[in-house]
Amino acid sequence: MMRSATSLRNIFALLALIGLTAWALPAAAQTATGGQNRTAAPPKAAERDADTIVAVVNREVITRRELDARVRIAKRELAAQRVQAPPDAVLEPQILQRLITELLEQQEARKLKIDVTEQMLQTALDTIAKRNNATVAAMRQQVQAAGIPWADYTSMIRREILLERLRQRVTDGTILVSDAEVDAFLREQKARKDGNLPVIKRPEPPPAPKPPPPKPQAATPAIMGIAQILVRVPEGSSEEEVKALRAKAQGLLARVRKGESFEAVAKAQSDGPEASRGGDMGVRLVSDWPDLFLKAVAGVPDGRISNIIQSGNGFHILKVVSRAGGKPPEPPQPKPQAAPAPGTPGGPPPTGPMPVQQTQARHILIKTTAVMTDDMARQRLEQIRQRIVQGGESFSDLAKRFSNDSSAPQGGELGWLNPGETVPPFEKAMNALKEGEVSPPVQSQFGWHLIVVDGRRTQDMADQFLRNQARQQIFAQRATAAFDAWLQQVRNQSYIDNRLEKSQRQGQGR
């Protein structure tokens, strides 16, 4: 469906974070070269080393030059976070795994005819700049001053857009969230709040005149947050290699037990996909954690570290971030500090009614494919628009005949839309229309749209907003898990020759 899938994981929010990461780098981190190499030409041997193949993924290769470039970026990001970068022998295999995954994603996107147009890239850059209260030109200057070539930065943004479109194609249409699941999630949020864990920032519904009596705390579902440091054991590792990796895990455990930051060690040393978040794997219902993890943290107090456990992936060190639900937790001791203002980051959520301007709209969507190009889709919609505006044909009837969206049987009806529920290009065009007016063709990452506004109203959405936030959280969690499972299947079916890993094994065997 056109609207909710992207609003659940708004791609531009992710891009904004990426932009801020790049901007956070100190300008003096690396002197810009101005595009000219003033040093002597490198010897041919060095050029050959740079073009050495470090991995083969199906029929494509990853070179030492590509790996070195990404390692430099990773080191800059770690330095910006004041985290000591691990040795190259540790960092390079981690970065190479990311490059292999990215290449697999790009290959699958090509198979599905998914591409990123220049207009999509420019829209993303404009959004990042706007959210940072700057222009694209100013953003470009700061990115380059941080030592990052602008072409590398835009390539990174393009990769993120491509990945989001691939996720939408692969998983979004397969996930449905029921009202019962939303109710269960809201009960979980209550448990998080009672347990002093972070909750979704949202306005509370207005209080009822006669609130029902509170439910017993024991009825609240028990939840737990866990972080991990993973030392991955590659498939086919020898006994000696497994022994060495276990010793590495024991060394990391000793470091955190001596007082070193668990988050810093996870960022620098963990092989898990959540390493960049300090190993944080999130908060789940206790029943949703693997039994292996539950046994390992049984009896481990909040904020403490488990012993090393081994799974099919490798060796894990777990940290219990916090627990909530079940037995009523002890009330936290208040810390003397100034209370932030309502509506500010970290401040209390606004309360009371939440009036929202809603728009009732319908649309006709023409998706682009290898056969249906952008120009062809736009021209078809222009012809359909002429039939509506000049010929008086029904928008609803033409939507049923021509639209590629799941709303076609309903005449393109999207219902009452709240701000932020549609992708930015769609919402911008919709907001500019008068009631009954048909838009010109509008492009989004879904394809090309014709939009008509049937009505507008102001509605108190406090309770609905809370439920929408819950539905979005559930959708995002499931979509991430579904995409990861799909990607693992792709990986299992692909030919991957990790030559760097083989080279390191041979070096250790000497």
ChimeraX attribute file (.defattr): number of C-alpha atoms within 10 A of each C-alpha:
attribute: neighborCount
match mode: 1-to-1
recipient: residues
	/A:1	13
	/A:2	21
	/A:3	16
	/A:4	18
	/A:5	22
	/A:6	23
	/A:7	17
	/A:8	21
	/A:9	19
	/A:10	17
	/A:11	17
	/A:12	23
	/A:13	14
	/A:14	15
	/A:15	20
	/A:16	20
	/A:17	13
	/A:18	17
	/A:19	21
	/A:20	16
	/A:21	14
	/A:22	22
	/A:23	21
	/A:24	16
	/A:25	22
	/A:26	16
	/A:27	16
	/A:28	10
	/A:29	14
	/A:30	14
	/A:31	12
	/A:32	15
	/A:33	12
	/A:34	9
	/A:35	7
	/A:36	7
	/A:37	8
	/A:38	8
	/A:39	6
	/A:40	6
	/A:41	9
	/A:42	8
	/A:43	8
	/A:44	9
	/A:45	9
	/A:46	11
	/A:47	12
	/A:48	12
	/A:49	12
	/A:50	15
	/A:51	14
	/A:52	16
	/A:53	19
	/A:54	20
	/A:55	23
	/A:56	17
	/A:57	19
	/A:58	14
	/A:59	9
	/A:60	12
	/A:61	16
	/A:62	20
	/A:63	17
	/A:64	18
	/A:65	17
	/A:66	16
	/A:67	20
	/A:68	16
	/A:69	11
	/A:70	17
	/A:71	19
	/A:72	11
	/A:73	15
	/A:74	16
	/A:75	18
	/A:76	23
	/A:77	18
	/A:78	18
	/A:79	15
	/A:80	17
	/A:81	14
	/A:82	10
	/A:83	16
	/A:84	14
	/A:85	19
	/A:86	15
	/A:87	10
	/A:88	12
	/A:89	11
	/A:90	14
	/A:91	18
	/A:92	19
	/A:93	18
	/A:94	19
	/A:95	17
	/A:96	24
	/A:97	14
	/A:98	15
	/A:99	18
	/A:100	20
	/A:101	17
	/A:102	15
	/A:103	18
	/A:104	20
	/A:105	20
	/A:106	18
	/A:107	17
	/A:108	15
	/A:109	19
	/A:110	12
	/A:111	9
	/A:112	14
	/A:113	13
	/A:114	20
	/A:115	18
	/A:116	15
	/A:117	13
	/A:118	10
	/A:119	12
	/A:120	17
	/A:121	17
	/A:122	15
	/A:123	15
	/A:124	22
	/A:125	22
	/A:126	18
	/A:127	20
	/A:128	24
	/A:129	20
	/A:130	14
	/A:131	15
	/A:132	15
	/A:133	11
	/A:134	13
	/A:135	15
	/A:136	17
	/A:137	11
	/A:138	11
	/A:139	23
	/A:140	20
	/A:141	15
	/A:142	19
	/A:143	24
	/A:144	22
	/A:145	21
	/A:146	21
	/A:147	20
	/A:148	23
	/A:149	18
	/A:150	16
	/A:151	11
	/A:152	15
	/A:153	17
	/A:154	16
	/A:155	13
	/A:156	15
	/A:157	22
	/A:158	22
	/A:159	17
	/A:160	19
	/A:161	23
	/A:162	20
	/A:163	19
	/A:164	18
	/A:165	20
	/A:166	22
	/A:167	22
	/A:168	20
	/A:169	15
	/A:170	17
	/A:171	18
	/A:172	23
	/A:173	14
	/A:174	11
	/A:175	13
	/A:176	11
	/A:177	13
	/A:178	9
	/A:179	10
	/A:180	9
	/A:181	14
	/A:182	20
	/A:183	14
	/A:184	14
	/A:185	19
	/A:186	18
	/A:187	16
	/A:188	22
	/A:189	20
	/A:190	18
	/A:191	25
	/A:192	26
	/A:193	15
	/A:194	20
	/A:195	21
	/A:196	16
	/A:197	17
	/A:198	12
	/A:199	13
	/A:200	14
	/A:201	15
	/A:202	18
	/A:203	19
	/A:204	16
	/A:205	18
	/A:206	12
	/A:207	10
	/A:208	7
	/A:209	6
	/A:210	6
	/A:211	7
	/A:212	7
	/A:213	6
	/A:214	6
	/A:215	8
	/A:216	9
	/A:217	14
	/A:218	11
	/A:219	12
	/A:220	21
	/A:221	21
	/A:222	19
	/A:223	22
	/A:224	23
	/A:225	22
	/A:226	22
	/A:227	26
	/A:228	26
	/A:229	29
	/A:230	26
	/A:231	22
	/A:232	21
	/A:233	20
	/A:234	14
	/A:235	9
	/A:236	8
	/A:237	12
	/A:238	12
	/A:239	9
	/A:240	11
	/A:241	16
	/A:242	17
	/A:243	12
	/A:244	13
	/A:245	19
	/A:246	21
	/A:247	12
	/A:248	15
	/A:249	24
	/A:250	15
	/A:251	12
	/A:252	23
	/A:253	22
	/A:254	12
	/A:255	14
	/A:256	18
	/A:257	13
	/A:258	9
	/A:259	8
	/A:260	13
	/A:261	12
	/A:262	23
	/A:263	22
	/A:264	22
	/A:265	22
	/A:266	26
	/A:267	23
	/A:268	22
	/A:269	24
	/A:270	27
	/A:271	27
	/A:272	22
	/A:273	13
	/A:274	18
	/A:275	22
	/A:276	17
	/A:277	14
	/A:278	21
	/A:279	27
	/A:280	22
	/A:281	16
	/A:282	12
	/A:283	21
	/A:284	16
	/A:285	16
	/A:286	18
	/A:287	12
	/A:288	11
	/A:289	15
	/A:290	9
	/A:291	10
	/A:292	11
	/A:293	17
	/A:294	15
	/A:295	12
	/A:296	18
	/A:297	18
	/A:298	10
	/A:299	10
	/A:300	16
	/A:301	14
	/A:302	15
	/A:303	13
	/A:304	16
	/A:305	22
	/A:306	20
	/A:307	13
	/A:308	17
	/A:309	17
	/A:310	15
	/A:311	11
	/A:312	9
	/A:313	14
	/A:314	19
	/A:315	23
	/A:316	26
	/A:317	26
	/A:318	25
	/A:319	25
	/A:320	20
	/A:321	20
	/A:322	19
	/A:323	25
	/A:324	25
	/A:325	24
	/A:326	15
	/A:327	13
	/A:328	14
	/A:329	14
	/A:330	9
	/A:331	9
	/A:332	9
	/A:333	6
	/A:334	6
	/A:335	6
	/A:336	6
	/A:337	6
	/A:338	6
	/A:339	9
	/A:340	11
	/A:341	12
	/A:342	12
	/A:343	14
	/A:344	10
	/A:345	10
	/A:346	12
	/A:347	12
	/A:348	15
	/A:349	15
	/A:350	17
	/A:351	15
	/A:352	12
	/A:353	16
	/A:354	19
	/A:355	12
	/A:356	16
	/A:357	15
	/A:358	18
	/A:359	22
	/A:360	18
	/A:361	20
	/A:362	26
	/A:363	27
	/A:364	29
	/A:365	28
	/A:366	24
	/A:367	19
	/A:368	21
	/A:369	14
	/A:370	9
	/A:371	8
	/A:372	13
	/A:373	13
	/A:374	18
	/A:375	10
	/A:376	13
	/A:377	20
	/A:378	22
	/A:379	14
	/A:380	16
	/A:381	22
	/A:382	16
	/A:383	10
	/A:384	20
	/A:385	23
	/A:386	14
	/A:387	15
	/A:388	16
	/A:389	13
	/A:390	8
	/A:391	10
	/A:392	10
	/A:393	14
	/A:394	12
	/A:395	22
	/A:396	19
	/A:397	15
	/A:398	18
	/A:399	24
	/A:400	18
	/A:401	12
	/A:402	17
	/A:403	23
	/A:404	17
	/A:405	19
	/A:406	16
	/A:407	20
	/A:408	22
	/A:409	14
	/A:410	13
	/A:411	21
	/A:412	27
	/A:413	19
	/A:414	18
	/A:415	13
	/A:416	15
	/A:417	17
	/A:418	17
	/A:419	14
	/A:420	14
	/A:421	18
	/A:422	20
	/A:423	21
	/A:424	19
	/A:425	14
	/A:426	21
	/A:427	18
	/A:428	12
	/A:429	18
	/A:430	25
	/A:431	11
	/A:432	11
	/A:433	14
	/A:434	14
	/A:435	15
	/A:436	12
	/A:437	14
	/A:438	21
	/A:439	19
	/A:440	17
	/A:441	22
	/A:442	18
	/A:443	21
	/A:444	17
	/A:445	23
	/A:446	19
	/A:447	19
	/A:448	25
	/A:449	26
	/A:450	27
	/A:451	26
	/A:452	24
	/A:453	20
	/A:454	17
	/A:455	13
	/A:456	15
	/A:457	11
	/A:458	12
	/A:459	13
	/A:460	15
	/A:461	19
	/A:462	21
	/A:463	15
	/A:464	12
	/A:465	18
	/A:466	18
	/A:467	18
	/A:468	17
	/A:469	17
	/A:470	22
	/A:471	22
	/A:472	19
	/A:473	17
	/A:474	19
	/A:475	20
	/A:476	17
	/A:477	11
	/A:478	18
	/A:479	23
	/A:480	15
	/A:481	13
	/A:482	18
	/A:483	17
	/A:484	14
	/A:485	12
	/A:486	15
	/A:487	18
	/A:488	13
	/A:489	11
	/A:490	15
	/A:491	16
	/A:492	10
	/A:493	10
	/A:494	13
	/A:495	12
	/A:496	17
	/A:497	16
	/A:498	18
	/A:499	15
	/A:500	17
	/A:501	17
	/A:502	13
	/A:503	12
	/A:504	12
	/A:505	14
	/A:506	10
	/A:507	9
	/A:508	10
	/A:509	9
	/A:510	5
